[in-house]
Structures are given as structure tokens and as C-alpha cells.
Amino acid sequence: MSAGGQQLRAWDPSVTGMACAQLREAEGRAQDALHALRAAPDLVVQAAPGVDAAMLRMCGAAIGERAVEAQRLVDELGRLHDDTALAGRCYEWASDAVRHIIEETAGSVAYALGTAARTALLAAAPWAVALGLVAVPLAARLLLLHPALLARVTEDGARIGTDVQRFLDDTSRFWERAGEALMANQVFTAALALAVESTDEALAGLLGIPAPMAAQLEARVGDDEVFGLIALAAAGGAGLATGGGRVEPAFRRPVPVPDAPVTDPAEAMRIIIEQEDQVTIHEHRMPDGSRRFQVFVRGTESIGPDATTGLDMRANLENAGDDGSRLHGSSAAVAQAMRDVGVEPGDAVDLFGFSQGAGAAANVAASGEFDVQTALLVGGPVDAAGIPPHVAVFSVAHHGDVVPALDGWGDQSVHATTMVRSAEAHGSGPLARHSGLEYVDTLDALDDFAYDAYQERLAGGAVGGIGVAGVSVHLRRR
């Protein structure tokens, strides 16, 4: 397979894929040795003065034996490669089957819970309305008729205010510690991802859609597509409630560019957390005259509506609605920022993203609009992105980081996320393991074969590059 005249290699960062690649490389080296042995000159010569014909024949026989051994090694490595690939596929089939059973079971449970919630809401609605119409006005009326009681309540609240505040502070600290412990539990984060994946079934039950009809819709459209539609609908609802339009590049300004492309993932992460605006783009000139761009994208900056940034929580919902053919939210804004600075389809691109920025970078890579060569995705909801297999991807997340689980169980991705334990050196609380500084420390010290393979690909593509321009792009919601 080729694109732009360049040979592309399928990139499989799984354990099986890496083992097969190493076996194929060893087979190639053994094949080269076999060719060299077979190319040796014929050492069977006639006896002559100064020529030890017997010794030469012995050397020739030894070379022949080595050639036979080399051929045997080539054949054995080939068989081992095929057996490993077959074992890997069998494991994947078994894993997919178990995963499908778990998803189906979770979906059924979610549908039942949605139905139960619908029934409970319908049953409780009249009582809730009656309570609101009677109890609230009655309480207000009693307070108005008894000023002394109102004063007493106010006085008691003021008198015990300090104790109440202390109680609230202690409670907050307790829940912070409990939340951190809960997020660090791998079973909880896996269950959270599964719960997110079952949102469509729960919504179908809540709306009273018959289970067979919901299952047929999901089978025809696809799990990730249905989830994306729900996310887009939620984003649209958030837009109606808070106002604001699309996320777009607002302005850009020049920034210093490094002498050469970034080849250290930890350094890329430092750039992301230290950059002034949401997106930074570096342009480099390569030895063959081509251009290589490196794009760095920050994470979520606002939970609520905030016109000063495009990296809000609503953009996360919009990004979840991307299906590869069309980009939304901050994903679309990042792609537009790349076009604005002159990135063209034939230019090589390295993407680096953290949190929401990782999700946006994954969606841009999946869109196929740009010639993305590598992607570093740190602590982001990226598993549902259908990134082409030839892209060298390293996706990493800390145990205890809840953000990657918010994308559910992705069905499209061929690039598995590497889960690692953090040093736990920066902060505390439920989101402590999502700290950008924590990820810098992790990338600085990480020893992992998939990480090494990604870094080798990143560095190999950057050889000889010279920085020529740097741009900082500010995103905001119009």
C-alpha cells in the first residue's frame, strides 16, 4: 500500500503485532545471511603449488552446512511468525466474543434501569407536583406568619456557621480521598467505560423504545455511531441552554520554534501544558525539501460555558460525535487551525494531544484529511477513534485517570491504550492522576516496548528537519 509515492507499513502496536514484526525482521536478516552464504565462490579447486585444495574443500563444505542451517532458521522463523499471528488472531477473536457478551449483558441491564427510571418518574411525577404545589407554599406561609420562628432559624444558622463550615470542609476532604481511591480502582474505571457505552440502551429504556427496535437500530448504525449521535444531541442541548456557536480559531500569533522537530514525548507534553494558547503548530523543512508540521493541543479548560475558550465540556460532547467523515467541536477547530497555517494534504504531520486535545488529535488523524504520520495521545477519550493502522500511535493513560473512560468501550480503534501506574507526585483528589505534570514524569521514565516503537518512528521521521516557523492559535466559541 502506498500514498503520495511513499511505502506505508501497517502499524500494529499490540504485543502480538510487535512480536510478529520482530520475527519478520529476524527472518529477513537470516535470509540475507543465507544469500551471502550461497553467493560464496566455489572452493572446489584442483591441487596446485601453494594451494591447499583439501582445506578449501573443507571450507566449502562448512559453508554449505551453514547455508543449510540458515535455510532451516529462515523456515523456522517463518513458521513461528505465522503461528504467532494465528495465536494473536485467535486471542483477539476470543477477546471480542467475551467483550460482546459483556456489552450485551450491560446493555440489557442499562435498558432495564432506563425502563425502571421511566416507570418511577411517571409514578412519582403527580406526587412531586402535589408536593411542590402544597408543601413549599405552606412552609413559606408558616415562616411569614411567624416572624419569631424565621428570626430563630436565621439566628441559629449564623450562630453555628463555623461548625457547619468545618463539617463541610471535613466532608469535602473525606470525599476527595474516597474519590481518589475509587478512581484508582481499575474495576471502577472499566465499569464506568462500560456504563458510558451503554448510554444508548439506558436512554432507549427511559424513552420507552421497545428493546427489539433499539437493538435493531444499534445493529444497523453501530454502537459508536449511536453513542456519537447521543453525544451530539447532548451538545446541542447544552448549546441551547448556554448559548454560543461553533468552536473556531479566533486569532494566531508567532511563537519561537525549536531548531529541530520534537522527538521526545515528554518534551512534547511540556510544550502542551506550558503553551499560551490552546494549539501550537511548528513547521519544519526536511532534507528532501518537504514540510513536516508538529501540532500540540491542550486539554479541557472550562467545565461550564466560557466564551474565552473553545476547550469546554460541551466541546467534549461534540468531539464524541465525530465519525471520521465530519469533525465537530474542538476537533474541527484544530483541523481549521492547521489549514489556516498552510498545512496541506501531502505534508507530514505529527500530532500531540492531552485530555480533550488527545481526543481532538485522534479525530483529526481519523478524518484522513492530513498525512498524519504519528500521534501521541495522553490521558484522553480516544479509543473510539478510527485512526488508520499505518499511523504510529502511542496512547497512554494512568490507572486512576477517569477521563479516558468517558469515551466508553471503543469498537473502531486498532491502537490500544497503554495503562501505566503514575508516580502520584502531583496533587490529590479524584482528578489527581489526570495531572499534566504527572504525565510529564511518566513519559520521562516510561519503559515500554510500544512507547519505544512509537518514539523510534517519531525520531526517524524527524531526521534532518530544521524549524522554520511557529504559530500559537487561540480557540474560542463564537
N, C-alpha and C positions, 0 to 999 in steps of 0.2 A: 504494500500500500504506500502511496506517495502523495504528497501535497506540496505544491509550489516547487516541484523538482527535487524535494528532499525526501529521503527514505525515512519512513516513520516506523518505530518499533512499538508493538503493543506493550503497555506498561502495566504489569500486574504486581502490586506491592505486597500481596499476600505471602504467607510462609511458603505455600506450595509454589507460587509463581516465582519467588526468589530462588528456591531450590532448583526448579526446572531451568531457570536462566543460568545458574552456576553450573549445572550438569551439562547444559548445551555448550557453555563456554569451555568446559574441560574437554568435552568431546571434540570441539574444534581444534584445541591445542594438540590433542592426541592425534587427530587427523593430519595436522601439519607435520608432526614428528614422523608419522608413517610415510608421508610423501617424501620427506627428506631422506629417510632410510632407503626407500625404493629408488630414489634418484642417485644413490651412491654408485660409482663406477664398478664394473665387473672386475673382481680381483683375481679371477682365474686366469693366470698367465703362464707362459712357458718358462721353464727354468733358463736362467741366463746369468752370466757373471755379475755378481753384486746384487742379484735379485733372489730373495728367499721365497720361492714360489709356494712352498708348504705353509709358511707363515701367512702369506697373503690369502691362501685358500681358507685357512682357519679364520682370518678376519672376515672374509666374505661370508663364511658360514655363520659367524656370530652376528653379523649384520642381518642376515636372513632370519635368524632366530628372533632378533629384536623386532624385525618387521612383523613377524607372525604374532609376537606378544602385543605389539602396538595395535594390530588389527583386532586382536581379541579384546583389548582395552576399549577401542573405539566401539565395537559391537556391544560390550557390556555397559558402557556409559549411555549408549543409545537406548538399550532396553531399560536401564534404570530411569532414564528421563521419562520414557513412555509410561512405566509403571507408576512413577511419582505423579505424573499428570493425571493418570486414571484414578489413583487413590485420592488426589485432591478433588477431582470432579465428583467422585462418589461421596466424599465428605460434604461437599457443597450441596449435593442433592439431598443427602440425609438431613443436613442442617436446614435447608429450605423447607423440607417436609415438616420437621419439628416446629419451625418458625410459623409455617402456615397453620398448623394445628393450634398453636398458642394464640395467633392472631384471630382465628375463627372463634376460639373459646372466649377470648377477651371481647370480641365484637358482640357475641351473643349476650355476655354479661352486661356490656355497656348499653345494648338495646333494651334489655330488661330494666336496667336502672333508669334509663330515659323514660320508659313507659310508666314505671312506678312514680317517677317525679311528676310526670304529666297527670297521673291519677291523683296524686297528693295535692298538686296545685289546684286542680279542678274542684277537689273536695274542700280544700281549705279556703278557696277564694271567697265564698259567701261569708264565712266566719271572719275572715280578715277584714272584709269591707264593713261588716257589722261592728267589729271591734273598733275600727277606725272611726266609724260614724258615731259611736256611743261613748266608748271609754275615753278617747282623747279629749273631746269637748267637755265631758263630765269632770275629768281631772283639772282642766283649765278653769272650769266654773267653780270648783271647790276652792282652788287657790285664790281666785278673785273674791269669793265670798268670805274668806278667812285670811285677811292680811297678816294676822299674827303668825299663822302657820307658814305662810310664804316667807316672812322675815326669819322665822326659826330655821327653815330649810337653808336659806341663804347664809345665815349666821353659822350654822353647823358646817356648811361646806367651806366657808372661809377659815373657821377655827381648825379644821382637820386637814386643811390643804397641804401642809408639809408632809404629814403622814401619808396622805393619798399619793403625793408625788413620789415619795420614797418607795411606796408599794409598786407604783407603776414602773419606776426605774429598776427595781429588783425583778419584776416580772419580765421586763424587756431583756435584761441580761440573761435570765433563765431561758427565754425562747430563742435568744441568739445562740446560746451554747447548744440547746436542743436542736435548733435548725442546722447548725454546722455538723453535728453528729449524724443527723438524718440524711443530709446531702452526701456525706462521706460513705454512706451505705450503698454499695453497688446494686443491691436488690431494689432499693427505693428508686434510684435513678433509672434502672431498667423498667421498673413498673410505671414510672412517670412517662417514659417514652412510649410504652405500650398504651397507656391511658390517652395520651395525645393522639396516637394512631387510631384509637377507637372513637374519636370525637364524632365522626360521621354517623356511626351506629347509635351513639347516645342521642344525637340530635334527631335521628330518624324516629327513635322511640318517643322522644319528647314531643315531636310534631304529630305522632300518631300515624306515620307512614307504615304500611304493612311490611313485615320483615322480608317476605319474598321479593317485594318490589325494591326495597332498599338493597338487598343482596344482588339483584339483577343489575341495578344501576351501578353499583360498585364494580361488578364483574365487567361491565361494558366499558366504563370510563376509566377505572383503575383507582387503587387506594390513594396514591399520592395526588392524583388529579382531583379526586373528590375533596381530599383534605385541603388542597390548594384553593378550590372554589369556596370552601367554608372560610378559609383564612381571608380571601379577598372580600367576601361578604362582611366579615367582621371588621376588616379595614375600612370598607365603605361605611359601615355603621359608625365607626369611630370618627370618620370624616364628617358625617352629618352632625355628630354630637359636638365636635370640637372645632370644625371649620378647617380651612386650609386645603390647598390643592396638591399638585404633584411635587415630588422631591426633584429639584433641579440644581445644576451648578449655578451659584449666584455670582461669583467672581473668582478670579485667579490672580496669583502674583508669583514672581520668580523666587526661587529658593536656591541655595548653594547645592551643587550636585557633586557627588563623590568622583574621584579621579577614575574609578573603575566600577563596574556593576557590583552590587552587593551579592556576596556568595555565602555569607554566614547567617543562618536563620535567626540566631539570637540578635544579631545586629539589625536585621530587618524588623524584629519585634521592638527593638529600642526606637527605631525610626517611627514606627506606628504610634507608640504611646507618647512620644515627645513632639510629634509634628503639630504645627499650629492649627491647621485646618483638617478637615475630615479626610481628604485624599491628597496624596503626594505622588507625582509622576516624574521619574527620571528618564531621560533619553540618552542612549549611548550609541556611539558609532563603532561598528565591528570591523575587523581587519579586511573583510571582503567588501566593505562599503555599505553593507546593510545596516539597518537600525534595530536596536533592541530597547524595549521600554520596560521599566520596572514600576509597578503600581502598588502603593501602600494604602490600605483602607482601615480607618479606626472603627471602634465598636459603638454600641448604643450610648447616646449622651443624654437622653431625656426619656423618662417613663411616661410623662404626661405630654400634652400638646405644647410645642415650643417652636415658634416660627423662626428662631435663630439657627436651628439645626435641622438637617434632613435625616439624621440618625436617631429617630424617635421610636417608640414602641409600635406605633402604627406602621412604620416602615418595615418592621419585622414581620408583621402580618402580611403586608403587601409582598415582601420578598418570598414568603412561604407560598404565595400563589403563582410564582414563576414556574413555567413548564418547559423551558428551553426555547420555545418558539417566540415568546414575548416576555420582556422584562418589566418589572414593576418596582415601585418604591425606590430604595437607595440603590438597588441593582441597576435599574435603568439610569439613574443619575450618574453612577460610576461609569457606565458604558458611554454616556453622553460626554462626560468629562474627558474620557480617552479620545473620543472623536474630536472634541474641541481643540485638543493639543496636537492633533495631527496623526494619531495612531491609525494606520491603515491595515486592511486585512492581511497583507503579506508581511507585516512587521512582527518579529518575535516579541513575545510578552511574557514576563514573569509577574505573577500576582501574589500579593502578600496581604492577608486579612486577619483581623482579630474580632471575635464575637460577631456582631452584626456584619462587620466588614468581611469576616470569613464567609458568611452566608452570601453576601453580595458578590464577592470574588468567585465563589463556586458557581453562582448562577451565570455570571459573565462568561466563565470558562465553558459552562454547559451550553451556552447560546450558540457557540461555534462562529460568532461574528469575527472574532480575532484569532490570530495564530498563537494561542496560549501554549507555551512550552512547559512551564512549571507553575505550581500553585502551592503556597504554604497557607494552611487553614488552621488557625489557632483558636480553640475554645468556642467554636461556632456551630450553629444548626445547619449542617452541610450534608448529612447522609442521604437526603432525598434528591440531591442534585445529580443529574445525569451527565457527569463530566466524561468526555471521550477517553477511552482507555490509553491513548497514546500520550496523554498529558501526565507528566510526572507530578504526582500529588503527595504531599505529606500533611495529613490531618491529625492533629494531636489534641487531646483533652485530658484534664486532670480528673482522677477519681474524686468525686465530691463537687465537681462543677456541673451545675444543673442545666446551664444554658444549652449545651449540645443535645440534651434530651428533649428540648422543646420542639424539635423537628420530627418527633415520632420515630418509627422504625422505617427508614427509607428503603424502598424496593429497587431503586434505579442505580444507586451508586455501586461502582466496581472498586472504589477506593475506600478501604476500611479505615476507620479512625483508630489511631493508636492511643490506648488509655494508659496513663502513667500516674505514678504517685508523686505529688508535689512535695517540696521541701517544707511547706507550711511555715514560711518565714515572713509573710506579709499579711498582717491583719487577722481578723477573726469574724465569725458570723457565717450565715448561710451562703453568701457570695464571696467569701474569702478566697476560695480556690479558683475563682474566676479572675483574680487579680492579674493585670498585665505584667507587673513586676515579677509575680510568681512564675509566669510563663517564660520570662526572660531567663530566670535562674534555671528553669527546667531545660530550655533549649541549649543553654550554655554547658550543661552537664550530661545531656542525654546520650546514652549509648544504646543504639537500636539499629538493626540491620535495615529496616525500611527508611529510617532517618538518614543513615549513611548513603543509601542508594539515591535518595532524593537530593541530598547535598552534592553528591558526585555529579548528578545530572545538571543541577543548577550551576555548579562551578564550571563544568565542561562547556556549557553554552555561553558562558561569560568570558572565556579566554580571549585576551587581547582587546576587550572592549574599553572605550575611552568615553568618559562622561562629557556631554556637550550641552545639556540643558536640564533645568529642574523647575517644576511648577507645583505650587500649592493651590488646591481647589477647595473652595468653601461651598458646602451643600446646605440648602435651606428649603423649607417647604413654602411654595408660593401661595 
